[in-house]
Amino acid sequence: MKKEGVVMHFKEYGDLHKPLLLLIHGGGVGGWMWDKQVQYF
């Protein structure tokens, strides 16, 4: 997603009928840091 020069990447996993869980990263890492966790959702 891109708006006003800001680019945001996102991935969707799991069942759309279950509660939402938002995992946010920072500090020089990427979304890959959640790869092992998302397998449980």
C-alpha positions, 0 to 999 in steps of 0.5 A: 500500500502506498499513500503520500510517499509512505510505503507499507507492506503487509501479509495476511494469514489465517482465517478471516472469521477469527479475531485479528492479530497485528504483528508490527516490526521495527528496529532494522528488521523485517516482516520475516521476523514473524514467519515462525509465529504466524504458523500458529495463527 
